Amino acid sequence: MSLSSNDIIDLGTRAAHVTEHYANFALSEVNDHVVRMGVMTEDFYWHYHPNSDETFLVVEGTLLLDTDGQTLELQPGQMITVPKNIPHRTRPKGGRSVNITIELTAMQTVRIER
């Protein structure tokens, strides 16, 4: 197998085409993990993942990561990993946030009503 320019994923172009308030889609799979792009202009719901950590890498805008009792603010180029079983939610600050997430392909998401 060989690689070509068709295998290049342009994050800016992919993000520019999103017009929904929230979009989350797979970009690539690596072994048993998936690399996703999340584009958000509104809050995501509180949840946790019982079987996978979740890594966030901010590409555009500011991402707020809420956990019980604290809010962390991530800027473009910053990354954080949320361990499995930690309740959290993500939300954009100031309009729009574009993020790369890396997680187990078979990750389970459990919604928490608050």
C-alpha positions in Angstrom: 0.0 0.0 0.0 1.2 3.5 -0.8 0.1 6.9 0.3 -0.9 9.8 -2.0 -2.2 13.4 -1.6 -5.7 11.9 -1.6 -4.9 10.5 1.9 -4.3 14.0 3.3 -7.0 15.3 5.6 -7.3 19.1 5.6 -8.8 20.0 9.0 -9.5 23.6 8.0 -11.4 22.6 4.9 -13.4 19.9 6.7 -14.3 22.4 9.5 -15.2 25.2 7.1 -18.0 23.0 5.5 -19.8 22.5 8.8 -22.9 24.6 9.3 -24.7 22.7 12.0 -24.7 23.9 15.7 -23.0 20.6 16.5 -21.2 18.1 14.3 -19.0 15.2 15.2 -17.6 12.9 12.5 -14.8 10.4 12.0 -11.7 11.5 10.2 -9.6 8.4 10.5 -9.2 5.1 12.4 -5.9 4.2 14.1 -5.7 0.6 15.3 -8.7 0.3 17.7 -9.2 4.1 18.0 -11.1 6.7 16.0 -10.0 10.2 15.3 -13.0 12.6 15.1 -13.6 16.2 14.4 -16.1 18.0 16.6 -17.4 21.4 15.5 -19.7 23.1 18.0 -21.5 26.4 18.5 -23.6 25.1 21.5 -23.0 23.0 24.6 -22.7 19.2 24.5 -24.6 17.3 27.2 -23.1 15.9 30.4 -21.9 12.4 30.0 -19.1 9.9 30.8 -17.5 7.0 29.0 -17.2 3.7 31.0 -14.8 2.0 28.6 -12.6 4.6 27.1 -10.5 7.7 27.9 -11.2 10.6 25.5 -8.5 13.0 24.3 -9.4 16.5 23.0 -7.1 18.7 20.9 -8.3 22.2 20.2 -7.9 23.3 16.6 -10.0 26.5 16.5 -11.6 28.7 19.1 -11.7 28.1 22.8 -13.0 24.8 24.3 -14.5 24.8 27.8 -14.3 21.4 29.5 -16.6 21.1 32.5 -16.0 18.4 35.1 -17.6 18.1 38.6 -16.5 21.3 40.3 -14.3 22.9 37.7 -14.0 24.3 34.2 -10.8 24.1 32.2 -10.3 26.4 29.2 -8.3 25.1 26.3 -6.9 27.2 23.5 -5.8 26.1 20.0 -2.9 23.8 20.2 -3.7 22.6 23.7 -4.7 19.0 24.5 -6.2 17.1 27.4 -7.3 13.6 28.2 -10.4 12.9 30.2 -10.0 9.5 31.9 -12.9 7.0 31.6 -15.7 7.2 34.1 -15.2 11.0 34.6 -18.4 13.0 34.1 -17.8 15.9 31.8 -19.2 18.1 29.1 -17.7 20.4 26.4 -18.8 23.7 25.2 -17.5 26.5 23.0 -16.5 29.9 24.5 -17.2 32.9 22.3 -19.0 31.3 19.4 -17.4 28.2 17.8 -14.9 25.6 18.8 -13.3 23.0 16.5 -11.7 20.0 18.2 -10.0 16.7 17.4 -11.0 13.8 19.7 -9.3 10.5 19.9 -11.2 7.6 21.6 -11.8 3.9 21.5 -13.8 3.0 18.3 -16.2 1.0 20.4 -16.5 3.8 23.1 -19.8 3.9 25.0 -21.3 7.2 26.0 -23.6 7.4 29.0 -25.7 10.6 29.2 -26.2 12.2 32.6 -29.3 14.2 33.3 -28.6 17.3 35.3 
